[in-house]
Amino acid sequence: MEDRTLRALGLDVVPREHPLEYPGSWPRESGLLDGDRLLPLDRWVFEERTPVVSVGSNACPAQLRHKMAESGIVTPLPMVRARVAGLGIGVSAHVSRAGYVANAPVVTPGRVSELFVIWLDARQLTVIDASEGVPLPHGNFRRVWLPAPDVRIELPDGSTLPGALAYVNRRGVLHDGTGAPRTHPGQRPLLTDLLATLPRLRALFGTTPEEFCARARADRALCEKGTRLLAEEGWVTASGLERYMRAEGAGSHGTGAEAGPPGA
């Protein structure tokens, strides 16, 4: 019998514990995260659950397992690899207390990205919401509904979804020097570049990615200073997804059969 454990599949590193590995390893194909195993899927749509398109560590099975275990949740979690048109991976304009600078979704007209749609039940959605700061008035992310055809999500069988939830950074994203959102090159090259470019950031977090992660981890005040610094230095731009964030209710979307566009 094939060993489907995360360790055997090379998917067992948790970015929360190893921040330079963020966003962690993504599976090569769709699967059902069941405890410490990633099992084959027999379908792509789960009507009783909520679809969430993931651009960062929420597509990493080890990170998902870690988040769920903290809340005592052991229910299986389907992960479906999809082709997503109009949505790409940018860089969050904040420093995470986990010790890294996270991914964030950005609008990418005319481009297709290979991303994961995770299908969450009500308890799992609550856990992911909390991990992204959705319940907090000044949390880093807001949960929004991205409707088709604005974002086209094509499943492995060629069918498409009417939309999906996503976590949009409420502070915006980092730009590439031209004003356009920059792509996330991976944690080590990103931190190396930011530290080389911003002397004030080096003064706070040190000169190497290792120092950055060590100083940032669990130091809320320092992370907040770093987040403000990115904005003060003029490195922040819009993700293009701000129009989906509403002043009220963006983080209170339903699950299962109710998981359609807000207000539907």
C-alpha positions in Angstrom: 0.0 0.0 0.0 1.3 3.4 -0.9 2.5 5.6 2.0 0.2 8.7 1.8 1.5 10.4 5.0 2.6 14.0 4.6 6.2 13.0 5.5 6.3 10.4 2.8 4.9 12.9 0.3 7.4 15.6 1.3 4.6 17.8 2.6 5.2 17.8 6.4 7.0 21.1 7.0 4.9 23.6 8.9 5.6 27.2 7.9 4.5 28.5 11.3 7.3 26.5 12.8 9.8 27.1 9.9 9.0 30.6 8.6 11.7 30.6 5.9 9.8 27.7 4.3 6.6 29.8 3.8 4.2 29.2 2.1 5.2 25.6 2.6 5.0 22.7 0.1 1.8 22.4 -2.0 0.6 19.0 -3.3 1.2 18.2 -6.9 -2.4 17.1 -7.3 -5.8 17.3 -5.5 -6.3 15.3 -2.3 -8.2 14.8 0.9 -6.3 15.9 4.0 -7.3 13.3 6.6 -5.2 13.6 9.7 -1.6 13.0 8.7 -2.4 11.6 5.3 -3.3 13.1 1.9 -5.7 10.7 0.2 -7.0 10.6 -3.4 -10.3 12.5 -4.1 -13.2 11.0 -6.0 -14.9 14.3 -6.8 -14.1 18.0 -7.1 -17.2 19.8 -5.7 -18.5 19.5 -2.1 -21.9 21.2 -2.0 -22.2 21.0 1.8 -18.9 22.9 2.2 -17.5 26.4 1.4 -14.9 26.8 -1.4 -11.9 29.0 -0.5 -9.3 29.8 -3.1 -5.9 29.8 -1.4 -2.7 31.6 -2.5 -0.5 31.0 0.6 0.0 28.5 3.4 -3.7 27.6 3.3 -2.7 25.4 0.4 0.0 23.7 2.5 -1.4 20.5 4.0 1.0 20.6 7.0 0.0 24.2 7.8 -3.7 23.3 7.5 -3.3 20.3 9.8 -1.4 22.5 12.3 -4.2 25.1 12.3 -6.9 22.5 12.7 -5.1 20.6 15.4 -4.8 23.7 17.6 -8.6 23.8 17.7 -9.0 20.0 18.1 -10.5 19.6 14.7 -9.8 16.3 12.9 -12.5 16.2 10.2 -11.1 15.6 6.7 -10.5 18.6 4.4 -10.7 18.4 0.6 -8.1 20.3 -1.4 -8.7 20.7 -5.2 -6.0 21.9 -7.6 -7.6 24.4 -10.0 -6.8 26.8 -12.8 -7.7 30.3 -11.7 -7.9 33.1 -14.3 -7.7 36.7 -13.1 -6.2 36.0 -9.7 -2.5 35.7 -8.8 -0.1 35.6 -5.9 1.2 38.9 -4.5 3.0 40.0 -1.3 1.0 41.1 1.8 1.8 44.5 3.1 2.3 43.3 6.6 4.8 41.4 8.8 3.3 38.3 10.3 3.9 37.3 13.9 4.6 33.9 12.5 7.9 35.4 11.3 7.3 35.8 7.6 5.8 38.2 5.0 2.8 36.3 3.7 1.3 35.9 0.2 -1.9 37.7 -0.7 -4.2 37.5 -3.7 -3.9 40.2 -6.4 -5.8 40.8 -9.6 -4.0 39.5 -12.7 -6.0 40.2 -15.8 -5.4 37.7 -18.6 -3.3 35.4 -16.5 -4.0 31.9 -15.2 -2.6 30.6 -11.9 -2.5 27.1 -10.5 -4.0 27.4 -7.1 -5.8 25.3 -4.6 -9.5 25.5 -3.6 -10.0 24.1 -0.1 -13.5 23.1 0.8 -14.2 23.9 4.5 -17.0 22.9 6.8 -18.4 25.5 9.3 -15.9 24.7 12.1 -12.9 24.6 9.7 -13.9 28.0 8.2 -14.0 29.5 11.7 -10.5 28.3 12.3 -9.1 29.7 9.1 -11.0 33.0 9.7 -9.3 33.3 13.1 -5.9 32.5 11.6 -6.3 35.3 9.1 -7.5 37.8 11.6 -11.0 38.1 10.1 -12.9 38.4 13.4 -10.6 41.3 14.6 -11.5 44.9 13.7 -8.0 45.6 12.6 -7.0 42.1 11.4 -4.7 41.6 8.5 -7.2 39.9 6.1 -10.9 40.2 5.2 -12.8 37.3 3.8 -14.6 38.2 0.5 -16.6 36.4 -2.2 -14.9 36.5 -5.6 -17.7 35.9 -8.2 -17.4 34.4 -11.7 -16.8 35.7 -14.3 -14.6 38.2 -12.5 -12.5 35.2 -11.4 -12.8 32.0 -13.3 -12.1 28.9 -11.3 -11.7 25.7 -13.5 -11.7 22.4 -11.7 -9.7 19.3 -12.9 -12.7 18.0 -14.9 -13.1 21.3 -16.8 -16.2 22.5 -14.8 -16.1 25.9 -13.2 -17.3 27.3 -9.9 -19.7 30.3 -9.6 -17.1 31.9 -7.3 -15.2 31.2 -4.1 -14.1 32.9 -1.0 -10.6 34.4 -0.6 -8.7 36.3 2.1 -7.7 39.8 0.9 -5.2 41.8 2.7 -6.9 44.9 4.2 -3.6 46.9 4.1 -2.9 46.2 0.4 0.2 44.5 -1.1 3.8 45.4 -1.9 4.6 46.7 -5.4 7.5 45.9 -7.7 8.9 49.4 -8.0 6.7 50.4 -10.9 3.5 50.6 -8.8 2.3 47.2 -9.9 1.8 44.4 -7.3 5.0 42.3 -7.0 4.9 38.6 -7.2 6.1 36.5 -4.2 9.4 34.9 -5.1 9.6 32.8 -1.9 10.4 33.9 1.6 14.2 33.9 1.6 14.7 35.9 -1.6 11.8 38.3 -0.6 13.3 39.0 2.8 16.8 39.3 1.3 15.6 41.9 -1.2 13.6 43.9 1.4 16.4 44.0 3.9 18.9 45.1 1.2 16.5 47.8 0.0 15.2 49.3 3.2 17.8 50.4 5.9 15.0 51.1 8.4 13.8 47.5 8.0 17.3 46.2 8.7 17.5 48.4 11.8 14.4 46.6 13.2 14.9 43.0 12.0 18.6 42.5 11.3 20.5 41.9 8.1 19.6 38.4 7.2 16.3 36.5 6.6 17.2 34.3 9.6 17.5 37.3 11.9 14.2 38.7 10.4 12.3 35.6 11.2 13.7 35.2 14.7 13.0 38.8 15.7 9.5 38.9 14.2 8.2 35.7 15.6 5.6 36.4 18.3 6.7 40.0 18.7 3.5 41.9 18.0 4.9 45.4 18.5 7.8 44.8 16.3 5.7 43.3 13.5 3.4 46.3 13.7 6.4 48.7 13.4 7.6 46.7 10.4 4.1 46.9 8.8 3.9 50.7 9.3 7.4 51.0 7.9 6.5 49.3 4.6 3.7 51.8 4.2 5.8 54.8 5.2 8.5 53.9 2.7 5.9 53.9 -0.1 6.1 50.2 -0.9 2.4 49.5 -0.6 -0.2 49.5 -3.5 -3.7 48.1 -4.0 -4.3 44.5 -4.7 -7.2 45.3 -7.1 -9.6 43.3 -4.9 -10.6 46.1 -2.6 -14.0 46.5 -4.3 -15.0 43.2 -2.9 -14.4 44.3 0.7 -17.5 45.7 2.3 -17.5 47.9 5.4 -19.8 45.4 7.0 -20.2 41.7 6.6 -17.3 40.8 4.5 -16.2 38.2 7.0 -19.6 36.7 7.8 -20.3 34.7 4.7 -22.2 31.4 5.1 -21.2 27.9 4.2 -22.5 25.0 2.2 -25.6 25.8 0.1 -25.5 29.4 1.4 -22.1 30.0 0.0 -23.0 32.1 -2.9 -22.4 35.8 -3.6 -23.1 38.0 -0.6 -26.7 39.1 -0.5 -27.8 36.3 -2.8 
